[in-house]
Amino acid sequence: MTDDDYAEHGAAFLEFGFDDGPMFVIAVDRLGTVAFEEWADQDYRRELVPPRKRHEVPEEEALRLWNWLADGEIDRLRSQPWD
């Protein structure tokens, strides 16, 4: 990918949520930065807490975090050592 491609599509993300909220998101960028977000609704209008991040996360760890999100293990994600 070119730098312009990365600028437009800088991260891959996974969402987990419910029709009436809340919505949880984990985004991973190509440099290994992982962001964990919590939203009150699926329209991303009201943030529940500021995004939590980790940097230089190995690919295997990022995949594990995504799997936990896909399985709805929100408390497990919250307990991680975010920066």
Sequence and secondary structure as in RCSB ss.txt:
>XXXX:A:sequence
MTDDDYAEHGAAFLEFGFDDGPMFVIAVDRLGTVAFEEWADQDYRRELVPPRKRHEVPEEEALRLWNWLADGEID
RLRSQPWD
>XXXX:A:secstr
  HHHHHHS EEEEEEE TTS EEEEEEETTS EEEEEESSTT  SEEEEEEEESS  HHHHHHHHHHHHTT HH
HHHTS   
